[in-house]
């Protein structure tokens, strides 16, 4: 009898857990037991909203679906309890006692039900080595930020493996086509084949399991994942191997591109059908399919784009008649001819970089790919790209992000504006910008960044602090206010990470950096921000921001000191050169020490995550190779140097600064010293130096070293010399 009662109680407990609202479960993941203190209520409503109110002395979050409720919960946590969920701190600490409740209900609505998230590149530059534990936290972050349309490409390599098998490819051929764990983004965007592989049977099993976990949780929270559809990608030799007609055999930055299967080929529908059959068997049908058949220079030779679009859409519709094609608005794609082949409602365009070079029809757009009529008549989404390559650095366009969004919303193109999106290439950086962007749909009218920052500081640090606010004002008017018209791709790159020369400006090949702020303003902002250390140092978000802001200030000082070195070289002043060079190297050393205080800024975490994810001992070195390649040379000599991919994904990280970037500068300083002494010198083979680090397997720690506040204050003293 006792056993029966125990089983019954266990069943009831299990049922109760299953029956609880998914946002309540999310809340308990943030802090166990928190769901007992906050009431969650979902109601049927055609309006997309959340409301914060009082239910018998407890805060109550009401909304019309799970994601909107989660967004309301996040609003409550930030603005009522001072808990800011951020990548550097994915947990909360609710205060003891009764939780604050509003004196009257606070209600927010948004004009569209769509919020898109992720870029193919994000899956590689940030997520390549994530396990389920990290993914679970990220999906919670998504829900709390109102995201309901995430790109879910984990496990699509399993689909391709099964598809190629059915087409008669053997395992060696499949291995040479499917990319390794860190490079799958560019494989799926039709840029390269096989690089970083091969992948093992265990890898594919793990990917399938992880994909199911990700999709199940997304569905549980009411999200509508975007799966990778089929738009014609085939191996480059498919004309010979499958006897099909392809368009072009291209090269992308030194890598062989997959081919485009002509949609007019008799086998197109057959191959598309096999792909969708395998995709659906594994992960089910989707409401959205992401496809970018001509991304970054894909060959359109001989392709009737309008007819191709019709055929690609029809193949998608055979899986789900209501499915929508999601396409990236990037450079010249999607071309007007392609859009002409799709009916309105069957495609939505992500205006991928609305804050940098809007293509939605803004008459003031600085984009070299101006679209006077935008994407009309099709639906589109206002997106913020912000980060390229996962580079570390403070950067943002606060005024532009705000102004352009409301300008678009109220323009003639606003009728087709169906939501917002975060389309960065790398995450876990600049939390202030993602918070700002995520709130835009919930705020009815434009606002001043200065006013918004007051609430942000209180939310992020648990209380308002005037010194912190003054620091943020300095940043918001300088490095976080890159103007419309400046087309630089992401952060002003740290000179520490650059290949040394007498003409260093940017680090990566395509950053398009232009001066838009005074480095002294950033240094002064860091000094102001550090004044609040005495009152905010116990707050985890403050400690992270102090390290990050100080890091930026040290990088700015490094750029100024580099100019001193070059000036000394140009005048032949050896004493001045020695002094500035020694100071420059000491700044790199300080930067490395500073970043060692936070696991978020260590190469050790990146490499160790890669090794931990490897499904077998034999793959640990391969995964580490992927990790080291991606953030340094990207490829071997051809792709790195001629393809100009080197340092695209550079990271100002502890360990990399010490062992990868500093040796470059040491070698250059020694070379310049010899030149000043009148000696003959040889060119430095920087690639050979870089490759040596890529192929090494020395261990790196991710355990924090030193106190972040103490080292930050020490760094500030150094840069004020």
MOFEN-V521676 format. One record per backbone hydrogen bond with DSSP energy under -0.5 kcal/mol. NH is the residue of the N-H (numbers start at 1). CO is the residue of the C=O. E is the energy in kcal/mol with one decimal. If there is no record, write none. Layout:
[[NH,CO,E] [NH,CO,E]]
//
This chain:
[[5,1,-2.6] [6,2,-2.6] [7,3,-2.6] [8,4,-2.4] [9,5,-2.7] [10,6,-2.4] [11,7,-2.4] [12,8,-2.5] [13,9,-2.6] [14,10,-2.6] [15,11,-2.7] [16,12,-2.9] [17,13,-2.3] [18,14,-2.3] [19,15,-2.6] [20,16,-1.2] [24,21,-0.7] [25,21,-1.9] [26,22,-2.1] [27,23,-2.4] [28,24,-1.9] [29,25,-1.3] [30,26,-1.5] [31,27,-2.0] [34,31,-2.5] [36,33,-1.5] [37,34,-1.8] [38,34,-0.7] [39,59,-2.8] [41,61,-2.6] [43,63,-2.2] [49,47,-0.9] [50,108,-2.2] [51,62,-2.6] [52,106,-2.8] [53,51,-0.5] [53,60,-2.5] [55,58,-3.5] [56,54,-0.5] [58,55,-1.6] [59,37,-0.6] [60,53,-2.6] [61,39,-3.1] [62,51,-2.7] [62,60,-0.6] [63,41,-1.7] [64,49,-1.1] [69,65,-2.2] [70,66,-2.6] [71,67,-2.4] [72,68,-2.0] [73,69,-2.7] [74,70,-2.5] [75,71,-2.0] [76,72,-2.5] [77,73,-3.1] [78,74,-2.4] [79,75,-2.7] [80,76,-2.2] [81,76,-1.0] [81,77,-0.6] [82,78,-0.8] [83,77,-3.0] [84,82,-0.6] [85,83,-0.7] [86,84,-0.6] [86,89,-1.4] [89,86,-2.1] [91,89,-1.5] [92,30,-1.3] [106,52,-2.7] [107,105,-0.6] [108,50,-2.7] [110,48,-2.1] [116,420,-2.7] [117,149,-1.4] [118,422,-2.2] [122,119,-0.7] [123,119,-1.1] [123,120,-0.8] [124,120,-0.6] [124,121,-1.1] [125,121,-3.5] [126,122,-2.0] [127,122,-1.9] [128,124,-0.7] [130,127,-1.8] [135,131,-2.3] [136,132,-3.0] [137,133,-1.3] [138,134,-1.9] [139,135,-2.6] [140,136,-1.7] [141,137,-2.3] [142,138,-2.7] [143,139,-2.4] [144,140,-2.5] [145,141,-1.2] [145,142,-0.8] [146,143,-1.9] [147,142,-2.6] [148,115,-1.4] [149,115,-1.8] [151,117,-2.4] [152,150,-0.6] [152,226,-2.9] [153,151,-0.7] [156,153,-1.9] [158,155,-0.8] [159,155,-1.0] [160,156,-2.1] [161,157,-2.2] [162,158,-2.2] [163,159,-2.4] [164,160,-2.9] [165,161,-2.0] [166,162,-1.9] [167,163,-1.2] [168,165,-1.6] [169,164,-2.6] [174,170,-2.2] [175,171,-2.6] [176,172,-1.6] [177,174,-1.3] [178,174,-2.5] [180,195,-2.4] [183,180,-1.4] [187,183,-1.3] [188,184,-2.6] [189,185,-1.1] [190,187,-1.6] [191,186,-3.3] [192,186,-0.9] [193,256,-0.6] [194,177,-2.4] [197,194,-2.0] [204,200,-1.8] [205,201,-2.1] [206,202,-2.5] [207,203,-2.7] [208,204,-2.2] [209,205,-2.0] [210,206,-2.7] [211,207,-2.8] [212,208,-2.0] [213,209,-2.0] [214,210,-2.6] [215,211,-2.9] [216,212,-2.7] [217,213,-2.0] [218,214,-2.4] [219,215,-2.7] [220,216,-2.4] [221,217,-1.9] [222,219,-1.8] [223,218,-2.8] [224,148,-3.3] [225,223,-0.5] [226,150,-3.1] [227,225,-0.6] [227,288,-2.1] [229,227,-0.7] [229,290,-1.8] [231,229,-0.5] [234,259,-2.0] [238,235,-2.1] [240,237,-0.7] [241,237,-3.1] [242,238,-2.5] [243,238,-0.7] [244,238,-1.1] [246,244,-0.5] [247,260,-2.2] [248,246,-0.7] [252,255,-3.2] [253,251,-0.5] [255,252,-2.1] [257,250,-2.4] [259,234,-2.3] [260,247,-0.8] [261,232,-3.5] [261,259,-0.6] [262,245,-2.3] [262,260,-0.5] [265,262,-1.9] [268,265,-2.0] [271,267,-2.8] [272,268,-3.0] [273,269,-2.2] [274,270,-2.0] [275,271,-2.5] [276,272,-2.7] [277,273,-2.1] [278,274,-2.4] [279,275,-2.7] [280,276,-2.7] [281,277,-2.3] [282,278,-1.6] [283,279,-2.9] [284,280,-2.0] [288,225,-0.7] [289,324,-2.3] [290,227,-3.2] [291,326,-2.2] [295,292,-1.1] [297,294,-0.6] [303,300,-2.4] [304,302,-0.5] [305,303,-1.2] [308,304,-3.0] [309,305,-2.4] [310,306,-1.6] [311,307,-2.1] [312,308,-2.8] [313,309,-2.5] [314,310,-2.3] [315,311,-2.1] [316,312,-1.8] [317,313,-2.6] [318,314,-1.2] [319,316,-1.3] [320,316,-1.5] [323,320,-2.3] [324,287,-2.4] [325,346,-2.8] [326,289,-2.9] [327,325,-0.5] [327,348,-2.0] [329,350,-3.5] [330,328,-1.2] [330,333,-1.7] [333,330,-1.9] [338,335,-0.5] [339,335,-2.2] [340,336,-1.7] [341,338,-1.7] [342,339,-1.6] [345,347,-0.5] [346,343,-2.2] [348,325,-2.7] [349,379,-2.3] [350,327,-2.8] [351,349,-0.8] [351,381,-2.2] [352,329,-0.9] [352,350,-1.9] [354,351,-1.1] [354,383,-1.7] [355,383,-0.6] [356,353,-1.4] [357,353,-2.3] [358,354,-0.5] [365,362,-1.8] [370,367,-0.6] [372,370,-0.5] [374,371,-1.6] [376,373,-1.8] [378,375,-2.2] [379,347,-0.8] [380,416,-2.4] [381,349,-2.1] [382,419,-2.2] [383,351,-1.1] [383,381,-0.6] [384,421,-2.0] [385,383,-0.5] [387,385,-3.2] [391,388,-1.8] [396,479,-1.1] [398,480,-2.4] [401,397,-3.2] [402,398,-2.1] [403,399,-3.2] [404,400,-3.0] [405,401,-1.4] [406,402,-1.9] [407,403,-2.2] [408,404,-2.7] [409,405,-2.6] [410,406,-1.8] [411,408,-1.1] [414,411,-1.5] [416,413,-1.0] [417,414,-0.9] [418,380,-3.0] [418,416,-0.8] [420,114,-1.2] [421,382,-2.0] [422,116,-1.7] [423,384,-2.2] [423,421,-0.6] [425,387,-2.7] [433,430,-1.3] [434,430,-1.1] [435,431,-2.1] [436,432,-2.0] [437,433,-2.5] [438,434,-2.1] [439,435,-1.3] [440,436,-1.0] [440,437,-0.6] [442,439,-1.4] [443,439,-0.6] [443,440,-1.7] [444,442,-0.5] [451,448,-0.5] [452,448,-2.1] [453,449,-2.4] [454,450,-0.7] [454,451,-0.7] [455,451,-0.9] [456,452,-2.0] [457,453,-2.6] [458,454,-1.6] [459,455,-2.4] [460,456,-3.2] [461,457,-2.6] [462,458,-1.0] [463,457,-0.5] [469,465,-2.3] [470,466,-2.6] [471,467,-2.2] [472,468,-2.4] [473,469,-2.6] [474,470,-1.9] [475,471,-1.8] [476,472,-3.2] [477,473,-1.6] [478,475,-1.3] [480,475,-2.8] [481,478,-1.7] [482,396,-2.4] [485,356,-0.6] [486,483,-1.9] [487,485,-0.7] [489,511,-3.8] [490,488,-1.2] [492,394,-0.5] [493,491,-0.8] [497,494,-1.5] [498,495,-1.4] [500,498,-0.5] [504,501,-0.6] [505,506,-0.6] [509,644,-0.5] [511,508,-0.7] [519,517,-0.6] [521,518,-1.6] [522,518,-1.0] [523,519,-2.1] [524,520,-2.6] [525,521,-2.0] [526,522,-2.2] [527,523,-2.0] [528,524,-2.3] [529,525,-2.7] [530,526,-2.3] [531,527,-0.8] [531,528,-1.0] [532,529,-1.5] [533,530,-1.8] [534,531,-0.6] [535,532,-1.1] [536,532,-2.1] [537,533,-1.5] [539,536,-2.3] [543,539,-2.2] [544,540,-2.1] [545,541,-2.6] [546,542,-3.0] [547,543,-2.1] [548,544,-2.6] [549,545,-3.3] [550,546,-2.3] [551,547,-2.7] [552,548,-2.0] [553,549,-2.1] [554,550,-2.6] [555,551,-2.2] [556,552,-2.3] [557,553,-2.3] [558,554,-2.2] [559,555,-1.9] [560,556,-2.0] [561,557,-2.5] [562,558,-2.4] [563,559,-1.6] [564,560,-1.3] [565,561,-2.1] [566,562,-2.4] [567,563,-2.4] [568,564,-2.1] [569,565,-2.2] [570,566,-2.6] [571,567,-1.5] [572,568,-0.8] [572,569,-0.6] [573,568,-2.2] [574,572,-1.2] [577,573,-2.2] [578,574,-2.7] [579,575,-2.1] [580,576,-2.5] [581,577,-2.9] [582,578,-2.2] [583,579,-2.0] [584,580,-2.5] [585,581,-2.5] [586,582,-1.8] [587,583,-1.8] [588,584,-1.6] [589,585,-2.2] [590,586,-2.4] [591,587,-2.7] [592,588,-2.4] [593,589,-2.2] [594,590,-3.0] [595,591,-2.4] [596,592,-1.2] [597,594,-1.4] [598,595,-1.3] [601,598,-1.8] [602,599,-1.6] [603,654,-2.4] [604,701,-0.5] [606,602,-1.0] [607,603,-2.6] [608,604,-2.8] [609,605,-2.4] [610,606,-1.6] [611,607,-2.2] [612,608,-2.6] [613,609,-1.9] [614,610,-1.1] [619,616,-1.1] [620,616,-0.6] [620,617,-1.0] [621,617,-0.5] [623,619,-2.7] [624,620,-2.3] [625,621,-2.4] [626,622,-2.2] [627,623,-2.3] [628,624,-2.8] [629,625,-2.6] [630,626,-2.3] [631,627,-1.1] [632,629,-1.7] [634,629,-3.1] [635,633,-2.4] [640,636,-3.0] [641,637,-3.1] [642,637,-0.7] [642,638,-0.8] [643,638,-2.4] [645,639,-2.0] [646,640,-1.6] [647,632,-3.7] [648,645,-2.0] [650,647,-1.5] [653,651,-1.8] [654,601,-3.1] [656,654,-0.7] [657,653,-2.4] [659,655,-2.5] [660,656,-2.3] [661,656,-2.4] [662,657,-2.2] [664,660,-0.6] [665,661,-1.7] [666,662,-2.8] [667,663,-2.3] [668,664,-2.3] [669,665,-2.8] [670,666,-2.3] [671,667,-2.1] [672,668,-2.9] [673,669,-2.2] [674,670,-1.9] [675,671,-2.0] [676,672,-2.4] [677,673,-1.5] [678,675,-1.6] [679,674,-2.7] [686,684,-1.5] [689,685,-1.5] [690,686,-2.7] [691,687,-3.2] [692,688,-1.7] [693,689,-1.3] [694,690,-2.2] [695,691,-2.3] [696,692,-0.5] [696,693,-0.8] [705,596,-2.3] [706,704,-0.5] [708,706,-0.5] [711,707,-2.6] [712,708,-1.7] [713,709,-2.5] [714,710,-1.9] [715,711,-2.5] [716,712,-2.3] [717,713,-1.8] [718,714,-1.8] [719,715,-2.2] [720,716,-0.9] [721,718,-1.3]]
//
